[in-house]
Amino acid sequence: MLPFIRSDLATFTAYTPQPGGHGAPSDAVDCLDTNESPRDLPAPVKAAIAQTYQQTIAANRYPDGSHAELKQQVATYVDRSAQLPPGTIAPTQISMGNGSDELIRSVLIATCLGGEGSILVAKPTFSMYGILAQTLGIPVRTVGRSPETMAMDLAAAQQELETPGDRPVRAVFVVHPNSPTGNALSPAELAWLRQLPAHILVVIDEAYFEFSGTSVVGELAHHPNWIILRTFSKAFRLAAHRVGYAIAHPEVINILEKLRLPYNLPSLSQVAALTALAHQDELLAQIPEIVAERSQLQAALQSQSHLYVWPSAANFLFLTPVSTAAQSSLDPWFTTLMQQGTRIRHTAGGLRITIGTPAENQRTRDRLLALLT
Ligand SMILES: *Cc1c(COP(=O)(O)O)cnc(C)c1O
């Protein structure tokens, strides 16, 4: 129909976000489908952002395209978050993205575009790697996961690396801990990633590391072919502002800086991220509560016998059917929950439920147990 458009794009469907987004004041729905923080910023923190907007941002001026102050503060946070000596990670090892989604796209462009390579992922995992690769015409090679532990099938992954074809694997994408399955990288997975050759980029997405307390950032100095991705969208409660960052060797960062749009981060988003970092102790204080709520919900849901509840190191739970009967009931269960006002994700043959406020989790538990028992 549009003869000027690349033929492969005709077969893709656009990502369809929830109309209106989440969290409108009139919204009586429990939004437990996108792993956001259940709480908005504390009012004084939000007010500080608004005040900075009013007093110091000139709306007619472009944002700081160097992100200089933000990179400095992020580097300081990265050190602190991994108990590294201050100054371990330099600002030259940080690149800021319009959400980590933008950084994922830059990584794909930098490694595989123009028929130069393919990426490897272990399914199920974060869907955005595959979606963005597809839009760039980059092949996605997939391997499976252990039905017992959800660890990636390393033998199959190794096999893929050794079968170059005309588009060898240039980048491996892993999430630590993984979404939707909730497992952190195992010692065997980490050992495999450590020995990958220098011509393969290892992307370790730590979107949920504040919940798991696990990070590989301390190992980065030994691995110039590693890149760690993080986001302000989850633990830092800034999903509305679209701020993500990459941590890597300065030469890798230089490439990402070449690829990003000059003013990719609006001034207000930079202020929001700086303000959140200035209040990090207060914002991250909710993490122990979310982790405790996760354990309680997990224990409660284990009392039914239709869905297996996977252990989780993140701010969500993943449930998979234990029988074919349960499998065919997933969709009706999902729909009923939606009608009752609990919005979760039906994905990868299971249900993924974000941990919300205690009241939301109570409703999740009551509604789900009523359906399942
Ligand atoms: C939520 C999430 C992100 C965050 O993406 P943003 O674009 O920064 O909002 C990145 N990776 C994974 C695995 C996620 O679940």
The ligand as a MOL file (V3000), in Angstrom:
LIG
                    3D

  0  0  0     0  0            999 V3000
M  V30 BEGIN CTAB
M  V30 COUNTS 15 15 0 0 0
M  V30 BEGIN ATOM
M  V30 1 C 11.2770 -2.1750 32.4520 0
M  V30 2 C 12.5010 -2.6960 31.7990 0
M  V30 3 C 13.3920 -1.8230 31.1950 0
M  V30 4 C 13.1660 -0.3450 31.3080 0
M  V30 5 O 13.0340 0.2670 30.1330 0
M  V30 6 P 12.9210 1.8660 30.0970 0
M  V30 7 O 12.9420 2.0880 28.6360 0
M  V30 8 O 14.1290 2.4110 30.7920 0
M  V30 9 O 11.6660 2.2520 30.7850 0
M  V30 10 C 14.5290 -2.3170 30.6080 0
M  V30 11 N 14.7920 -3.6460 30.6230 0
M  V30 12 C 13.9640 -4.5090 31.2150 0
M  V30 13 C 14.3060 -5.9490 31.2580 0
M  V30 14 C 12.7890 -4.0640 31.7950 0
M  V30 15 O 11.9580 -4.9300 32.3770 0
M  V30 END ATOM
M  V30 BEGIN BOND
M  V30 1 1 1 2
M  V30 2 1 2 3
M  V30 3 2 2 14
M  V30 4 1 3 4
M  V30 5 2 3 10
M  V30 6 1 4 5
M  V30 7 1 5 6
M  V30 8 2 6 7
M  V30 9 1 6 8
M  V30 10 1 6 9
M  V30 11 1 10 11
M  V30 12 2 11 12
M  V30 13 1 12 13
M  V30 14 1 12 14
M  V30 15 1 14 15
M  V30 END BOND
M  V30 END CTAB
M  END
